[in-house]
Amino acid sequence: KAIKDYNKHTKSSDDAEFWGARGAPGFRLFLKKKFGSVMAGWRALDTDVSGQLAFGEFCGACRSMGYAGNLKKLWCELDVNCNGIVSIKDLDPEVGTTVGKFKEELLHEYGNMVTAWFKGIDTNSSGKIEEKEILA
């Protein structure tokens, strides 16, 4: 078991270092591999759910998830407007735009996100989104 755990850890570290050498595209791959999607990875990064990350918050979150790339270089790639803040749109413009449009439509239709959740998304009040609610 110890050898298996060691090999798993080593493979994970090797992958992180490899992705780290690939800048922002490699970081997005790391997030997809580790969390299943860039959006799920964003949620792991944005622990205070503010929708934005400052450099210190970003570095701490990356290190805690095992990312071993050059964080200063990656930050400079992501913070293209040099405002000291990174959002999901900076991390992945396509995902950020899609999520933003979805939120705008929900706000337009329901007025606020709480009402949108209960009346438009979690229509069966289960506390989670189920496949039948998406397909409806």
Beta strands, then each sheet from edge to edge (+ up, - down):
end
